[in-house]
Amino acid sequence: MPDGRPFYITTPIYYVNDKPHIGHAYTTLACDVLARFMRLDGRPVHFLTGTDEHGQKVEKSAAAAGLEPLAFCDEVSEHFRALARALNISNDDFIRTTEPRHIASCQALWQRLVDRGEIYLGSYAGWYSVRDETFYTEADLIDGKAPTGAPVEWVEEPSYFFRLSAWGDRLLEFYDKNPGFIGPETRRNEVVSFVKSGLRDLSVSRTSFRWGVPVPNDPAHVMYVWLDALTNYITAVGYPDTDADAYKAFWPANLHVVGKDIVRFHAVYWPAFLMAAGLEPPKSVFAHGWWTNEGQKISKSLGNTIDPFDLIRTYGLDQTRYFLLREVPFGQDGDFSQKAMINRINADLANNLGNLTQRVLSQVQKNCAAAAPTLGALTAEDEALLAEARGLLPAMRASMEKCELHHTLAQLWAVSDAANLYIDQQAPWTLKKTDVTRMATVLGVLVEVIRILGILVQPVMPDAGAKMLDLLALPADARDFTAIARGPIAAGTPLPAPQGVFPRYETKTA
């Protein structure tokens, strides 16, 4: 039976002061795979991504580019839309924080917090990093700079504050009652430690620049970027209309996927804002790690940033999607190397799953009149391989629930490995001469395994999965997860001539 439970997943909204890089691609891709998996599993899905367009950093970047802030945001935001298209991302919505719906949502949340006594007017004096959009105390500074290495400037101005200091115990109680709220465990431990160390009230407005959401009833102030940015997640499901169908169906969000550098904002500030407003916090926040390039930290100054558009052009779309999610345990830091990429393409895709598909379907074409084979009596070896393939879906569900995307793929490839071993052991090319009925059964078992693998690989490699299922002549209504239980393709179904699904990557020589 289809699952049926709504599933709301979000990327962070990406800051528009620069072009997209591998980190943006990684986060968005992980969310896409989860969204596609849940849709194929029968769940109504709302998948949100977008751009964060306010703040002093954007205002300065726009001025440096000789553009008005909105024109600058229009231009850079389009780069992120283009990345989503290039990666074949299946997002249901793309939100921009400059949209009227978002400004209305932010102002409604602000007013609600004011009405509940959670925001008050004071004044701020302290060190501020434009690059980090964060205030720091004297004790936070390292050699006169922010802990991130960003320059800081002394700021004194009137500011509205959110009473974050009152929420420490309630946040800790919330974490205790919801042990799966923050993942992975290392990030949960960091957040709990941060909250236990004591929370200070949070400055949530600025008067020193104008590019932001105006504070209701006090136009001298604009909202501080984090209160503005985080609110996007409820804007996109209809807030402030909590009776909206989308809000009732999808809030609280099932999962916010973020980089580890912004987990504090999502796991401390965001639930505190929501609970203070009398709204439900999200169900979980998962923070992934960072990429290095050939063992080096990625930075503009080193000139070693990784352009995701270049990866797609060089290695292929589904190959890039597969590598990024297979190479590194999701939640840990990982390293990109050309050698590792080529090895994954050739060893995992071309030589393993691709070779299995080609070998089996070529033999079906030649020896079974180009039609789905007839299954005869099954041996213990047949049953064992089929059981392994049919057990994939529940195993993958469990891994996906824990955001173990790499493990999900390892499970798939374990079955592909088993099928490659089975074909070598059963040797249908020999059975052709000695036992045609048994040959057909062996090939039929393998066709069934390829059918299951093709269906289950679709969230990660939608185009390649579709090609595999095309080679099995599967109609569109036989490609979701409910189709797995329907059993093998009807014997005698005509199958098209096999074609390669995963070409090898040949290193170009001069």
Residue, then its C-alpha position, 0 to 999 in steps of 0.5 A: m500500500p502507498d504510504g500516504r503521509p505528507f512529507y515536507i523537505t527543504t534546502p536552506i535558502y541560498y544567499v545571493n551574494d555569489k554563484p552556486h558551488i558544489g555545496h549548494a549542489y550537494t544539499t539540493l541534490a540530497c533533498d531531491v533524492l529524498a523527495r523523489f524517494m518519498r513520491l515513488d513511495g506514495r507520499p504527497v511531497h512538498f519540496l522547497t528551495g530558494t534564495d535568501e536575498h536581504g541583508q547588508k552583505v547583499e546591499k554591499s555586493a549589489a553596490a559593488a556590481g553597480l546594480e540596485p539590490l533587487a536587480f542584483c538579486d534577480e540576476v543571482s537568484e536565476h543562477f540557483r534556478a539554473l542549477a536546479r534545472a541542470l541537476n534535474i531537481s524536482n522542487d515543488d516551489f522556489i521561494r525568494t525572500t523578496e516576494p510579497r508573500h514572504i514579506a507578509s509572512c515575516q511581518a505577521l510572525w514578527q507581530r505575533l512575537v511582539d504581541r506575545g511579549e517575545i520581542y522588545l526594543g533595546s540598543y546594541a553595541g558589539w562586534y558585527s561581521v557583515r560576511d557572516e551576518t552575525f554579532y560576536t562578543e569580545a570573547d568570541l574574537i580570535d586575533g581581532k576577527a570572527p571565529t570564521g576568520a571574517p573581519v568584524e566592525w564595531v556597531e552601536e545602534p537601536s535594535y529589537f531583541f528576541r528573548l532567546s535567553a528565556w528559551g534555553d530550558r524549554l529548548l533542552e526539554f524539547y531536544d530530550k523529548n525529540p531525540g531525532f530532532i537534530g542529526p547527525e549525533t555529532r551536531r546534536n551534541e554541539v547544539v545541546s552543549f551550546v544551549k547549555s552554555g547559556l543563551r543571550d537575547l538575540s538582536v533581530s533588527r538593524t537600522s544601519f542599512r535599508w535592504g530588508v523586510p521593514v519592521p511593522n510599525d517602526p520603519a526605521h528598522v529592518m528585520y535581521v536576516w535570520l528571522d527573515a530567512l528562516t521564516n521562508y519555510i512557513t511562508a511557502v506553505g501559506y503562513p500566516d494563513t494557518d488554515a491554508d490547505a498546504y499549511k495543514a498538510f505539510w507543517p511542521a516540516n519533516l526535514h530541513v537539510v542544512g550545511k553544518d555551519i548553519v545548524r545552530f540557526h535552524a536547531v536553536y533560533w528557529p524552534a525558539f522563534l516558532m515555539a515563542a509564536g505558539l507554532e509547531p517547530p519542524k520535526s527534524v534538522f539534518a546537517h551535512g558536512w563540507w567538501t574538500n577538493e583533492g584534499q585541499k580546503i575549498s576557497k576562492s583564494l586558492g582558486n579551487t572552487i568546484d563548479p557543479f555545472d562543470l561536473i555535469r558537463t564533464y562527467g554527466l548528470d546522473q554520474t555526478r548525482y551518483f558520485l556526490l551521494r555515494e562517495v561520502p557518508f551523508g553528514q560527514d566531510g568528504d573529498f572530491s577527486q577526479k580519480a574517485m569520480i572516474n572510479r565510481i563511474n567506471a567501477d560502480l556504474a559501467n562495470n557493475l550495474g550497467n554491465l549486468t543490465q547489458r549482459v542479461l538483456s543481450q542474452v534475452q535478446k539472443n536466446c529468448a526471442a527478444a521477450a521476457p523469459t518464462l520462469g520455471a521451477l526456482t532453486a534455492e539460489d534463485e529464491a535467495l537472490l530474489a529475496e535479497a532484491r525484494g528486501l531492498l525497499p524496506a531496508m532503503r526506507a529505514s536508511m532514508e528515514k535516517c538520512e543515510l543516503h550513502h548506505t541506501l546506495a550501498q544496499l542497492w549495489a550489494v544486490s547488483d554485486a550479488a546478481n553479477l555473482y549469480i550470473d557467473q555461477q549459473a552461466p546461462w550461456t552454458l545452459k543454453k546448450t544443456d537446459v534451455t528451460r533452466m536458462a530461461t529461468v536464470l535469465g528471468v530471475l535476473v530480469e526481475v532483479i534488474r526491474i527492481l534495481g531500475i525502479l529503486v535507482q530512480p530517486v538518485m539517477p532518474d534518467a538512467g533509471a528510466k532508461m533501464l525501465d524502458l529496456l524492460a518495456l515497463p509502462a509509466d504506471a509500473r514504475d513506482f514502489t508499489a509496482i515492485a510487489r506486482g512481480p515479474i514482467a509477464a512472460g513473452t512481453p517483447l523487449p527492445a534491443p538493449q542499449g548501454v545505460f552507463p558509458r565508461y569514462e575514458t580519460k582524454t589523452a593529448 
